[in-house]
Amino acid sequence: MRREAELETILTEFIERLQRAFGSVERARGKRILDIACGSNSSRSPDTGERTAMFEPWFCRLLFALGADPVGVDAGDLEGERFEHHAADLSRIGALDFLPDASFDGIQDSRLFGSPEFLALLPRSQHAPIKAELRRQEKRLLKPGGVIIHSDNP
Ligand SMILES: C[S@@+](CC[C@H](N)C(=O)[O-])C[C@H]1O[C@@H](n2cnc3c(N)ncnc32)[C@H](O)[C@@H]1O
């Protein structure tokens, strides 16, 4: 946080999302939660295009520290992270097919479509089918009673 002041804003935002989704952060304990485009140790800023600590996998790290069971999916570097993580190219239809139906208590997708990595693969004019695919996958992957913690693409 000393290096990047905006990190505090992001962590506060994630805590508020958990409070809204589950009533309190403590209730996230034990829950299996998918974070789509979770951030990584190589992720770059949409503003500057430079590598930034802001988009490291903070939501999964926070969930792990809270005793939840996070699963992060991202194309960037997640080596050494202690939570379950998978590399996938989310610009491809079917990229999340390897995850079983009805297996998550909560799902988040946040800030994928504006990221420099995603825009380098697909221009905005080609995002609609991928947005529809994410909606389909989120519906498939949520357990009955599971919640969308946050989606940029509701
Ligand atoms: C701006 S960061 C968002 C991180 C976090 N979700 C948040 O809201 O702070 C965008 C993330 O999307 C990932 N990403 C971009 N294109 C991707 C792709 N085609 N497949 C998988 N991940 C991708 C990047 O590696 C980066 O970690």
PDBQT file of the ligand as one rigid body, heavy atoms in Angstrom, charges set to zero:
ROOT
HETATM    1  C1  LIG A 201      -7.174  -5.127 -14.630  1.00  0.00    +0.000 C 
HETATM    2  S1  LIG A 201      -6.792  -6.769 -14.093  1.00  0.00    +0.000 S 
HETATM    3  C2  LIG A 201      -8.163  -7.064 -12.989  1.00  0.00    +0.000 C 
HETATM    4  C3  LIG A 201      -7.769  -7.838 -11.759  1.00  0.00    +0.000 C 
HETATM    5  C4  LIG A 201      -8.886  -8.028 -10.745  1.00  0.00    +0.000 C 
HETATM    6  N1  LIG A 201      -9.939  -8.865 -11.305  1.00  0.00    +0.000 N 
HETATM    7  C5  LIG A 201      -9.458  -6.699 -10.288  1.00  0.00    +0.000 C 
HETATM    8  O1  LIG A 201     -10.643  -6.435 -10.492  1.00  0.00    +0.000 OA
HETATM    9  O2  LIG A 201      -8.708  -5.915  -9.689  1.00  0.00    +0.000 OA
HETATM   10  C6  LIG A 201      -7.268  -7.727 -15.513  1.00  0.00    +0.000 C 
HETATM   11  C7  LIG A 201      -6.796  -9.154 -15.474  1.00  0.00    +0.000 C 
HETATM   12  O3  LIG A 201      -7.304  -9.836 -16.608  1.00  0.00    +0.000 OA
HETATM   13  C8  LIG A 201      -6.317 -10.769 -17.033  1.00  0.00    +0.000 C 
HETATM   14  N2  LIG A 201      -6.545 -11.102 -18.445  1.00  0.00    +0.000 N 
HETATM   15  C9  LIG A 201      -6.537 -10.260 -19.508  1.00  0.00    +0.000 A 
HETATM   16  N3  LIG A 201      -6.791 -10.929 -20.644  1.00  0.00    +0.000 NA
HETATM   17  C10 LIG A 201      -6.951 -12.222 -20.295  1.00  0.00    +0.000 A 
HETATM   18  C11 LIG A 201      -7.237 -13.408 -21.030  1.00  0.00    +0.000 A 
HETATM   19  N4  LIG A 201      -7.413 -13.396 -22.355  1.00  0.00    +0.000 N 
HETATM   20  N5  LIG A 201      -7.350 -14.570 -20.354  1.00  0.00    +0.000 NA
HETATM   21  C12 LIG A 201      -7.179 -14.606 -19.011  1.00  0.00    +0.000 A 
HETATM   22  N6  LIG A 201      -6.913 -13.518 -18.256  1.00  0.00    +0.000 NA
HETATM   23  C13 LIG A 201      -6.794 -12.341 -18.891  1.00  0.00    +0.000 A 
HETATM   24  C14 LIG A 201      -5.003 -10.039 -16.827  1.00  0.00    +0.000 C 
HETATM   25  O4  LIG A 201      -3.908 -10.957 -16.747  1.00  0.00    +0.000 OA
HETATM   26  C15 LIG A 201      -5.271  -9.303 -15.521  1.00  0.00    +0.000 C 
HETATM   27  O5  LIG A 201      -4.836 -10.053 -14.419  1.00  0.00    +0.000 OA
ENDROOT
TORSDOF 0
